């Protein structure tokens, strides 16, 4: 697969991820999955664009490392919210209920 097609697929994936982020905001897990899809598509976008230019993809490796940290932090927050509130509805989370 050429880099141009990979670039276009990644751009489509990023826009689809943003659309799903805007439309599905009921559950925290669906929000985290949308963010992870956006991050993975940005990784593919950075990798394909660095291949088109001819440079190394070192910045893409840094992005994938940060996305793993983001995913683990999001899952730990999800688990703690479900344990304290009993569900993962975004509407039930409020910072004023502390």
C-alpha positions as CSV (number, residue, x, y, z in Angstrom):
1,X,0.0,0.0,0.0
2,X,1.5,3.3,-1.0
3,X,2.0,6.1,1.6
4,X,-0.6,8.3,-0.1
5,X,-3.4,5.8,0.5
6,X,-2.2,5.2,4.0
7,X,-2.2,9.0,4.6
8,X,-5.7,9.3,3.3
9,X,-7.0,6.4,5.4
10,X,-5.4,7.9,8.5
11,X,-7.0,11.3,7.8
12,X,-10.4,9.6,7.3
13,X,-9.8,7.7,10.6
14,X,-9.0,10.9,12.5
15,X,-12.1,12.7,11.2
16,X,-14.2,9.6,12.0
17,X,-12.8,9.5,15.5
18,X,-13.6,13.2,16.1
19,X,-17.2,12.6,14.8
20,X,-17.7,9.6,17.1
21,X,-16.2,11.7,20.0
22,X,-18.8,14.4,19.4
23,X,-21.8,12.1,18.9
24,X,-21.2,9.4,21.5
25,X,-20.7,11.1,24.8
26,X,-23.0,9.0,27.1
27,X,-20.4,6.6,28.4
28,X,-16.9,7.3,29.6
29,X,-15.6,4.1,27.9
30,X,-16.9,5.1,24.5
31,X,-15.1,8.5,25.0
32,X,-11.9,6.8,25.8
33,X,-12.2,4.4,22.9
34,X,-12.7,7.4,20.5
35,X,-9.7,9.1,21.9
36,X,-7.6,6.0,21.5
37,X,-8.8,5.7,17.9
38,X,-7.8,9.3,17.2
39,X,-4.4,8.7,18.7
40,X,-3.8,5.5,16.7
41,X,-4.8,7.3,13.5
42,X,-2.5,10.2,14.3
43,X,0.3,7.7,14.7
44,X,-0.4,6.2,11.3
45,X,-0.6,9.7,9.9
46,X,2.8,10.7,11.4
47,X,4.4,7.4,10.2
48,X,3.1,7.7,6.7
49,X,4.0,11.4,6.4
50,X,7.5,10.7,7.7
51,X,7.9,8.0,5.1
52,X,6.8,10.4,2.4
53,X,9.3,13.0,3.4
54,X,12.1,10.4,3.9
55,X,12.8,11.1,7.6
56,X,12.9,8.7,10.5
57,X,9.7,8.1,12.4
58,X,11.2,8.8,15.8
59,X,8.5,11.3,16.8
60,X,5.8,8.6,15.9
61,X,7.4,6.3,18.5
62,X,7.3,9.0,21.1
63,X,3.6,9.5,20.3
64,X,2.8,5.8,20.6
65,X,4.6,5.8,24.0
66,X,2.5,8.7,25.2
67,X,-0.7,7.1,23.9
68,X,0.0,4.0,25.9
69,X,0.4,6.1,29.0
70,X,-2.8,8.0,28.2
71,X,-4.7,4.7,27.7
72,X,-3.6,3.2,31.0
73,X,-4.4,6.5,32.9
74,X,-7.8,6.6,31.3
75,X,-8.6,3.0,32.2
76,X,-7.5,3.6,35.8
77,X,-9.7,6.7,36.0
78,X,-12.6,4.7,34.5
79,X,-12.2,1.9,37.1
80,X,-12.0,4.3,40.0
81,X,-15.1,6.2,38.7
82,X,-17.1,3.0,38.3
83,X,-16.1,1.9,41.8
84,X,-17.2,5.2,43.4
85,X,-20.3,6.0,41.3
86,X,-21.4,2.5,40.2
87,X,-21.7,3.4,36.4
88,X,-19.7,5.1,33.7
89,X,-22.3,7.6,32.5
90,X,-20.7,11.0,31.8
91,X,-23.7,12.8,33.0
92,X,-23.4,11.4,36.5
93,X,-19.8,12.7,37.0
94,X,-19.6,16.1,38.6
95,X,-16.7,17.8,40.3
96,X,-19.1,19.5,42.7
97,X,-20.1,16.2,44.3
98,X,-16.8,15.7,46.0
